[in-house]
């Protein structure tokens, strides 16, 4: 059966239930992080951060990771900062309390990582200021009008810029993920959500359209393996 990837699907994901908790969710979070590591997703986001901070003169750089999952990206950034004498203040945000609790446990040895259980559409998030905001495999969870709303907040509240790392909507990516499900023995939730995520992903024209609609002056969009888009929006 052919896969229709012409338009983004509105089908919800199981993990969009912020009340979800338990071992199935923990397993899904950890395997998603592992696959992201192996396919170079963490490095894609890290390189985006490196590009944004090369012209920054800030002594301390506050980085917020929206939809942080198990905190793997923040730990990657913390390790990079320690090795390169960079002072990072890292904040992970997720709307699921169980996910935040799991991330805290995995990040106990990092004194520069903190977590907040928060709805990013709430007023408290709209008041949060930072230098850089990250959105790794999170933006596709939202509808187009919500994405515009979120990007406005990100852009207004970031002093340096935004790094988005998200999925390329593609039939080939869909079939490859089906193979990955077998290799990594993903549970039913991870398999179904992963396939839905790809169908909720983007093409380059859609990301360019968002950029124009929001009047972003300095941005770059790169296609990267494995079927990802790196979208860097700079304010400096």
Buried (B, 14 or more C-beta within 10 A) or exposed (E): EEBEBEEBBEEEBBBEEBEBBEEBBBBBBBBBBEBBBEBBBBBBBBBBBBBBBEEBEEEEBBBBBBBBBBBBBBBBBBEBBEEEEBEBBBBBBBBBEBBBEBBBEBBEEBEBBBBBBBEBEEEEBBEBEBBBBBBBBBBBBBEEEEBEBBBEBBBEBBBBBBBBBBBBBBEEBBEBBEEBBEEBEBBEBBBBBBBBBBBBBBBEEBBBEBBEEBEBEEBEBEEBEBBBBBBBBBBE
